[in-house]
Amino acid sequence: MSDINKIQSTLKYKFQNEDLLLNALTHTSYLNNKAEISFERLEFLGDRVLALAIANILYEMFPNESEGDLARRISVLVSGKTLADIAIKLNISAYILVADNLSFKNGENYSILSDTMEAILGAIFLDSNYSSAKICIESIWHKLILNYNSPPKDPKSKLQELAMANKYSMPIYSNYTKDGPDHSPIYKVLVSVSNLGQSHGKGVSKKEAERMAAFTLLKKIKSKK
């Protein structure tokens, strides 16, 4: 693993207990799912810390928005895709310990990047407190939050609205498949809309795969105009 001080500098957080950070960077696959590895527990915790912190930040930043608007924002900001994109931006893959047969080339194992970001946030929370974790999250997510002048629409909602506006049938999601090991599954799905076409999508969950399928189909439709 690269210098652990470098990733702390990237995260703008200095760990008191660096073992927590090491555990967050040691994926379950690295030691063949041995029970002593706490990666998944940290991931579980980090997922909840992130959701609370982003909800807290949005509540403070957008005092005039409704619950529905805030929900649309948080859905994008805590999605697996957003977490993986942030991990890529921070070059987290350079520090993760994984099994020798796993890599992050050509978009592979994005789910591990997403899970590791959550594990890191869980580690920060345990190392300090909620306030410090929130400050770290706000620093990393700030520009992304400001990218949306208005609450973003989920691709699935956009596709459904487009179908309704043209009086086509509603989008149908089918052909679900699950690939990869249990600790890093990738779901695939096909979305179809009569008269608009179809497209595949994949993600770390069924919901994420559906979102990506809708997003890809929307891009196809836009490129034809």
N, C-alpha and C positions, 0 to 999 in steps of 0.2 A: 504494500500500500504506500502511496505517496505520503509525504510529510503531513502528519495530522494537523500541524499548526496551519498549514495552507488552507485546509477546508474550513477550519475555524475562522480564519480571516475572511474567506469567501462568505461564510454564513453571518459574519459580523457578530459572532458569539464565542466567548471563551469558556470552555467547560471547566468546572471545578473537579468533576469526576470524569476523566477522559474515557474510562471503561464504558460509560453509558454511550458515548459516541461510537466507540469501537463495536459495541453490540448492535447499534443501529445500522452500522455499515457491514455487518457480517450476515449475509443472507442465509436463510434456512438451508439452502442447497449446499453451502460451503462445507459443512460437516455432516452431510447426509441426514439432515433432520434430527440431529441429536437433541434430546430433551433440554439440555442446559442452555441452548441458544434462545435468547429472549427477543429475537428480531420481531416475531409475529405479535408478541405482547406489546412491544413498543409501537408497532404499526397500528394496532388496535387503539392504543391510547392517543397517538398522534392524530389519527383520523378525527377523534372527538375534540381534541384541543383545537385543531384547525377549523373545524366547523363552528365551534363556539367563538373563536377569535375573529373569524371573517364575519360572522353574524354581528358580533359586537362592533366591529369596525364599520360595517355598512350601516348599522343603526345610527352610529354617530355621524357618518359622512353624508348621509342622505335622509335628513330629518323629515322631509316632506313626501317621501315615497311610501306607498302602501305595502302591506305585507306581501302581496303578490309580486310587486316590483322587486322587493328585496329578495324574495325567493328565486326569482329568475336570475338575479345577479349571483347569488351564492351557488346556484346549480352549476354555473359555468366555472366559477372561481375555485371550487373544491373538486372538480371533476378529475378523473384519472388522466385525461389528456393534458389538462392544465398542470397537474403535478409533474407529469413526465416532461412536459415542455420546460418547466422551471428547473427540473433536475438536469436536463440537457444544457440549459443556459449556464448553470452553476458548475457544469462538468463533474457532477456527482459520480458518474460511472467510473472515473479515474480512481475512486477511493473504495468502491464496493468490492467486498470479497464474495465471490460466487464460485460455483462448481466449474471445473476446467472446461466443461462442454458448453458453457453458456457465454454469450457475448452480447454486446450492444451495437453491433454493426448492422447497417441497413435496416434500422428500425426494429431490430429484434429485442424481445424481452422488455418492452416499454413498461409492462406491468411491474417489473422489479424496480425500475426507476421511480415509478409512482409510489410503490410501497415503501421504498427506502426514504423518500422525502417525508412520508408520514412517520416512519420510525425515528428519523432525526428530530422531528418536532416533538415527538413523545419523549425523547431523550432530553431535549432542552427543557421541557416542562418539569421532568423529574429532577433535573440538575438545579433548577431554580424555582420558578413559580409561574402561575398563569400570566402575571403581568409581564414578566420578562419574555415569556414565549410569545405573547401577543405583540410586543415591541418588535421581536425578530420577524414574525410573520408579516407584520405591517410593512417592515422595511423591504422584504422580499417581494411582496404582492402589490406594493403601492402603485407602481406604474401600470400594472395590469388592471387594477381597479379603476384607475383614471382613464383607461382606454375606452371605457363605455360611458358616453355622455348620457345615454338613456339605457334602461334595463335591456340587456340582450335577450333576443328571442331564441329559444331552443330550436335547433334545426328541425326536430320532429314537429314542433308547432308551426314553423314556417312552411314545411312541406304540406302539412294538413290544411293550412289556410290557403295555400296555392291551389290545392286540389278542389277545395270547396268553392273558391272564387271562379274556377273554370267548370264547375259542376261535374267534376270527375269523381270516381269512386275514391274512398279513403285509402291512404297508404296501407299496404299489407306487409307485415314483417314475418318472414318464414325462413326455412332451411337453416335453423340454428345448429351450429356445431361448436364443439369445445376441443381445443388442441393444447398441447403442452402439458407439463407436469402440474400436479395439484397445487404446488406452491407458487406457480406462475402461469395460470391459465390464460388463454386467449380465446375469446368468443368471436364467432363470425355469424353474420346474418345477412339476408337478402331483403331489400325493400322494393316493392313494386307499386306503381301507380298507373292505372290504365291511361293511355294517351300521353304519358309523361316519361315512361321508361322504368328502368330498374337499376339498382346498384348494390354492391356489397359493402359491408363495413365490418371492422373488427375493433375490439377493445378489451379492457381488463374485466369487464362485466357485460352482461346482456344489454343493460341499459346504455352503456358506453358504446357498444357495437351498433345499437340501433341509432344512436345519435350520429355516429360516423357514417352510417349508411345513408341517412337522410341528408347529411351535410354533403356527401359525395354526389348524390343525385341532384341536389340543388345546384351544385357547381356545373354538372353536366347540362342541366336545363339552361343555366345562365350562359354557358359558352355557345349554345346553339342560337341564341338571339342575335 
